[in-house]
Amino acid sequence: MKSVLIDSDILIAVSRARDSAILARWDALSRGSTALFFSPVSVAELWHGARQTDDAILQAIFAAIQAIPIDAEIGQRAGAFLKQYAKSHGVELGDALIAATASVHALQLWTRNRRHYPMKELRFF
């Protein structure tokens, strides 16, 4: 079974329902056998930028997919990614944690911002 970690930018697009291609792909995934996951980093990013009218849709989105907690192994891998890519590629902590989560759990990463993820071992959806 395929497993996908969904990046914050995709979750924002779904919550705002502005990109028909992403919504169609989201719908297809939700009907299929692909396991869908998110990082707590995405929760923080979405709630940080949320309007009061977004609360119900965000709760529904996060209820439909599974969280992967950030643990010591993910933190260590994120630190290694920051050491390697922060200066050369501008990788920031949130993206390093999301990349580390995908890497540690062998998940494909669904994002529109591939330039935020220069890590060679990542597989994209």
C-alpha positions, 0 to 999 in steps of 0.5 A: 500500500502506498503511503503519502505525507501531505505537506502544508501547502497541499492542505491549505489548497484543500482547505481553501478549495481553490485548485481543482487539480489538487481537489481532484487528486485529494478526492481520488486519494480519499477513495483509494487505498493510499494511507494519508499522513500529516505532520504536527508542523502542518497543524501549526502552520495551518492554524497559524494562518487560519481565519475563524471561518476555517476552523470546521474545515481544518478540523475535518481535514485533520480528522480524515488523515493520520498524524505522525508525531515528531520523535527523537529520530525525526528531530535528529534527521531534521537537524542533519537536514538543516546542517546540510541544507539550511545555508545552501538551500534556505531550508527552514525548521518546519520543512526539515521536520516534514522532510525528516518525517517522510524520510524516517517513515519511508513516505512519499511527500505530496508538495507543490514546493519541491524546492523546499525539499532538496534532500536526495532521499525524498520520494515525491507523490 
